């Protein structure tokens, strides 16, 4: 029997703050979050972040610093033709808005700027809330989060590194 490498989804998301507001997207599933998505083959993390933000929002951005690394360590039955959704490693960055006309996409039917102090009124998915809190509490140390999202959200481990 031959060995197989483990399979993980590698993804990025970016908190873009501009003039006291945070760039949010409403995902097709109906929940709000910061823009981001999967890293494609051959991309580095920051290239993927810039591409995903452009695709989802129309914004041009510059990636600044890493604030959070998180792991969803549970796989679960797939959808849309996928047998299994594998575990995920997510890198959370901050970025600077450079310009561009905001516009929705097929993945993100709503794109909006929200006052920083009101963001958690929009973001309600527990894993996304924890990731945004890592941004709010950033003190120069990178936050590491381990959680499981199925059958229900459970934060398993949290610390600064």
CORBEL-V45380 format. One line per field, one symbol per residue. burial: + if it has 16 or more other C-alpha atoms within 10 Angstrom, else -. Layout:
# CORBEL-V45380
burial = ???
This chain:
# CORBEL-V45380
burial = --------++++++++++--+++++++----++++++++-----++-++++++++++++++++--++++++++------------++++++++++-+----++++--++++-++----++--+---++++++-++------++++++++------------
